[in-house]
Amino acid sequence: MVGREGGRRPRTPRASERLRRLLVVVPYLVRHPGTELSEIARLFDVSEEQLTSDLNLLFVSGLPPYGPGDLIGVDIEDGRVWIDMADYFERPLRLTRAEALALYLRGTALAASPGLQEATALTSALRKLGQGLGPQTLGELAERVEAAASGRPAETLEVIRDAVRNHERLSIEYYAASSAERSTRAIDPEEVFLAIGNWYVVAWDHRSGEERLFRADRIRLARPTGVHFSPRGLAGAGRPLYSPTDRDVPIRLLLRPGARWVAEYYEVDEVLERPGGALEVVLPASRLEWVARLVLRLSGEVEVIAPPELKDQVRDLASRTAKRYERSSPLDVEATQPPRNHGRYRS
């Protein structure tokens, strides 16, 4: 984190990282009460100090009115940990139809991923969820999702996993969302991992001569080359999803309450609380194009403070987007209605 003084402070764990860690640590401790703190830290690759700090959050986790039965209990004694879940965890989970459908679609896509050890249990749970939703809600949707998930993206992911296991170089066709460009690259893939709902591949990119992180669903084609490589020890799961470069430009944004999630989703160098629940953040980016698209998509919730050229790009993108919709037929406009506040972006 970089402060106003320009000095660099130790990086504070982001709330999203701590939440993801607790979501796997807590179920483990419920199943294995009395596990030693040192063993948990080793299993989940986190320091005992950070783990203790995470667990202390559970003392204040619960629902109103925050009585003894409404909070999660944590007991750390003689270096061992016990967790008592709050009473409401005993109640059956109640989902709205929209929540259940979203869970079904995401789970079905995930269950089709090759090599997923939990696929059998997940498939069983999805079958029960599908029965609860019923044919009136799903219709032919289930078959369509399964067909899409079992197609080329799953095959490509399996090719990548094989290359990781065998340390084999791949030739890939990749779509870069930041530049909207397609390219052919030779990569040495070292790890595949899941983060914030997407599969990522960390690899050495021979085109740039640098380490790169690729989203697996944007790899259109992956071909083994027969050339083997020695792993460089690139960091995989748990790493930031953006790797700083010497070409980065500091982007200063004001995030209103509806866009605060940007500070958790993307890597940021500075976060400052502002009146009214807003955040001022500095976000590093080597390309302005994708930031302009993000600002336009969140128009009304994001204000560009700097640099000036980003403001110009947002204006230009908004103008081109408006003209595209103006050229659409009435039927097309109705089917693909743009956000109503497209013309009210702030910069």
ABEGO torsion letter per residue (X at the ends): XBBAAGBBBBBBBBAAAAAAAAAAAAAAAAABBGBBAAAAAAAAGBBAAAAAAAAAAAAABEBOAGBAAABBBBBBBGGBBBBBBBAAAABBBBBBAAAAAAAAAAAAAAAABBGBAAAAAAAAAAAAAAAAAEAAAAEAAAAAAAAAAABAAAAAAAAAAAAAAAGBBBBBBBBBAAAGBBBBBBBBBABBBBBGGBBBBBBBBAAAGBBBBBBAAABABBBBAGBBBBBAGBBBBGBBABBBBAABBBBBBBBBAAAAAAAAABBBABBBBBBGGBBBBBBBBABAAAAAAAAAAABGABBBAOBAAAAAAAAAAAAAAAAAAAABBAAAAAABBBBAAAAABBX
